[in-house]
Amino acid sequence: MRDVRLGIDVGGTFTDLVALVDGRVVTAKVPSTPRDQAEGVLRALAAAGLDPGRVAAFAHGTTVATNALLERRGARTAMVTTAGFRDVLEIGRQQRPALYDLAAARPPVLVPRELRFTVAERTGPDGVLRPLDGDSLDGAVASVRDAGVEAVAVCLLFSFLHPEHERRVGKALREATGGRVAVSLSCEVLPEFREYERFSTTVSNAYLTPLLAAYLARLADEAGRQGLPAPLVMQSSGGVIEAGRAAGNAASCVLSGPAGGVVGAAWAAGLSGHGDLLTFDMGGTSTDVAPVVGGQVQTTTEAVVAGVPIKLPMVDVHSVSAGGGSVAWVDEGGALRVGPRSAGADPGPAAYGQGGEDATVTDANLWLGYLPDGAELGGEVVLSRERAELALARVGARLGQEVQAVALGVVRVANAEMVRALRLISVERGLDPREFTLVAFGGAGPLHACALAEEMGVGRVLVPRASGVLSALGLAISDLRRDYVAAVLGRLDELDPAALSDVWGELERQARHELGADSGQPVLTRRADLRYRGQSFELTVDGEPGAAGTDRGVDLARLAERFGAAHQRRYGYRMDDETVELVNLRLVAAVPVGKPELAAEPPRGGRRAVRRHVNLDGRWLDVDVLAREELGEGDRLEGPAVVEFAEATLLLRPGWRALVDHAGTMALERGGVG
């Protein structure tokens, strides 16, 4: 009987597996295989010892698309656009991250100018202004065919309203290349206004599709040979889709792994009765933070990944290069820096003994006693405090400092970077972090959680039982999801409520048709993008829950009120006397999956603490070290202490206390604050 849900998340350093088996959570962690991520997936399966014949669903989070963007190693891609708009990608928005840096380097565009071709045509808001010229179309198709590209993006003006010309160009390209070239149409990838963002998103989709499609085909073949079902792929929006659909919509998967972590954190915290969260996922390569409000994962369409705007719905995650493998170095001014370069999985931190010589955050945590000398990570890596000390001493020689000062400095610098990230997704979103609970996960998250909470004024921290593999858990319990959008630009007080309801209704019919009866009854959520007239940005609010075609139509006054409240929360003010404009109607279609009720497992034995020498804020102390499996529901701890999970380690700082709750989560409170 196939009754097991499986989630496998590929990170920069480790590949994590979670399987939900008979109400239990089975986990495994193995080193990632950057050269072929599928190999790491198979290793994780072997380490878990699962029966493939029992797996009903296999959800996968991958960094293939993300890494290809970061490293600029996607497919050779061409672009076809309206004559006169060949350089939109390079002109962009003229935004300068460093306003006074006269030598600032912009990320290279994904399509070089010699691979950007044009066709003579023009449409406007009201329809065709100039018919598509056949000769120019033939010339563009011939140029693409002769360029030897693997993918092509078609981005014509106003195709989000009038896609006829764009579809003709796409059809001609597919026929001329015999299906050997991946063709992405902007009217299908992102049917929204704003040329630059639409062009950029479509080009990134074309650029990534051949690479992701090849990887998923390889993974599906291997999964089939193992007796597993075809993989579902986590999207950036926080839901999974079929591998075949993901292969053609690669741009929607660039935050695949981080999205799984936020979903898992929201679910685990919800079981413990917490809905307002700041999620904190610290892995080996980076740290990802995100807000969860009222139990709902927050999404955005304003993401920029590796310098490329991608205007698709994504979990509102902010990433910084501060992970366990982030390298410590000294800049030209003699200051200690940490990251953005990471030691990754190969060769890894110096303590791994796999050829790496750079000091990292992991080396600092090991030397300070937070991690045990000789500990095994992923079943294949053994930590060495001696090697960590040698690497830290080399950094200290440049700084003129002892190893202890360097190790404490590395941790403080990494913490400062992560605090900045947490402030960005809380204070800068109009959220008071003191009213939120920090959910710490990832292999290194619980080590740094108490220190970050103290800095942010947060009095509550949750560390779920599966915190070291929580992204994989999020994959295993994720719903099947699809997102739809329709461009409707106009003043809210001049729009027809019934017509808007019909637009939403058409999106709902499309969702039901594409999901099919076999998927189950989808939960449909209507949303709308609104702004004050004259603004160049929008806020997304919930729409009307009613069915399409009702006599009443959409309640426009309620939409305007929701927008005003959202604007007040985000920016601190609202302008009720200003005209509100509707920009897009959105629909989220989700097919829920069954989720188990996690319960605290009974302890495996008496609480047997050992003592370890640990440095806290420059003082060496002997603190209790306990194994997480020896703690059961209701057990309490007082800091300082160290709790060793199967895939992570918790550092409970002085002044903190911990309780194992009914869901198996360790709930931490800071004395006098929680």
HELIX and SHEET records of a PDB file:
HELIX    1   1 GLN A   37  ALA A   48  1                                  12    
HELIX    2   2 PRO A   52  ARG A   54  5                                   3    
HELIX    3   3 VAL A   64  GLU A   71  1                                   8    
HELIX    4   4 VAL A   88  ILE A   91  1                                   4    
HELIX    5   5 ARG A  113  LEU A  115  5                                   3    
HELIX    6   6 GLY A  134  ASP A  146  1                                  13    
HELIX    7   7 GLU A  164  THR A  177  1                                  14    
HELIX    8   8 SER A  186  VAL A  189  1                                   4    
HELIX    9   9 GLU A  195  GLN A  226  1                                  32    
HELIX   10  10 ALA A  243  GLY A  248  1                                   6    
HELIX   11  11 ALA A  250  CYS A  253  5                                   4    
HELIX   12  12 SER A  256  LEU A  271  1                                  16    
HELIX   13  13 ALA A  350  TYR A  352  5                                   3    
HELIX   14  14 VAL A  361  TRP A  367  1                                   7    
HELIX   15  15 ARG A  385  LEU A  399  1                                  15    
HELIX   16  16 VAL A  403  ILE A  425  1                                  23    
HELIX   17  17 VAL A  427  ARG A  429  5                                   3    
HELIX   18  18 PRO A  433  GLU A  435  5                                   3    
HELIX   19  19 GLY A  445  MET A  456  1                                  12    
HELIX   20  20 SER A  467  VAL A  469  5                                   3    
HELIX   21  21 LEU A  470  ALA A  476  1                                   7    
HELIX   22  22 LEU A  492  GLU A  494  5                                   3    
HELIX   23  23 PRO A  497  LEU A  515  1                                  19    
HELIX   24  24 ALA A  517  SER A  519  5                                   3    
HELIX   25  25 LEU A  556  TYR A  571  1                                  16    
HELIX   26  26 ARG A  628  GLU A  630  5                                   3    
SHEET    1   A 6 ARG A  24  PRO A  31  0                                        
SHEET    2   A 6 PHE A  14  VAL A  21 -1                                        
SHEET    3   A 6 VAL A   4  VAL A  10 -1                                        
SHEET    4   A 6 VAL A  55  GLY A  61  1                                        
SHEET    5   A 6 LEU A 232  MET A 234  1                                        
SHEET    6   A 6 VAL A 240  GLU A 242 -1                                        
SHEET    1   B 4 ARG A 116  VAL A 119  0                                        
SHEET    2   B 4 THR A  77  THR A  82  1                                        
SHEET    3   B 4 ALA A 151  CYS A 155  1                                        
SHEET    4   B 4 ALA A 182  LEU A 185  1                                        
SHEET    1   C 2 ARG A 122  GLY A 124  0                                        
SHEET    2   C 2 GLY A 127  ARG A 130 -1                                        
SHEET    1   D 8 GLN A 296  VAL A 297  0                                        
SHEET    2   D 8 THR A 287  VAL A 293 -1                                        
SHEET    3   D 8 LEU A 277  MET A 282 -1                                        
SHEET    4   D 8 THR A 437  PHE A 441  1                                        
SHEET    5   D 8 ARG A 460  VAL A 463  1                                        
SHEET    6   D 8 MET A 666  ARG A 670 -1                                        
SHEET    7   D 8 TRP A 656  VAL A 660 -1                                        
SHEET    8   D 8 ARG A 636  GLU A 638 -1                                        
SHEET    1   E 3 GLN A 296  VAL A 297  0                                        
SHEET    2   E 3 THR A 287  VAL A 293 -1                                        
SHEET    3   E 3 HIS A 318  VAL A 320 -1                                        
SHEET    1   F 2 THR A 299  THR A 300  0                                        
SHEET    2   F 2 MET A 314  VAL A 315 -1                                        
SHEET    1   G 2 ALA A 303  VAL A 305  0                                        
SHEET    2   G 2 VAL A 308  ILE A 310 -1                                        
SHEET    1   H 2 SER A 326  VAL A 330  0                                        
SHEET    2   H 2 LEU A 336  SER A 342 -1                                        
SHEET    1   I 2 GLU A 376  LEU A 377  0                                        
SHEET    2   I 2 VAL A 381  VAL A 382 -1                                        
SHEET    1   J 4 LEU A 480  ARG A 491  0                                        
SHEET    2   J 4 VAL A 580  VAL A 591 -1                                        
SHEET    3   J 4 VAL A 523  TYR A 532 -1                                        
SHEET    4   J 4 LEU A 539  ASP A 542 -1                                        
SHEET    1   K 4 VAL A 610  LEU A 616  0                                        
SHEET    2   K 4 ARG A 619  ALA A 627 -1                                        
SHEET    3   K 4 ALA A 641  GLU A 644  1                                        
SHEET    4   K 4 THR A 649  LEU A 652 -1                                        
END                                                                             
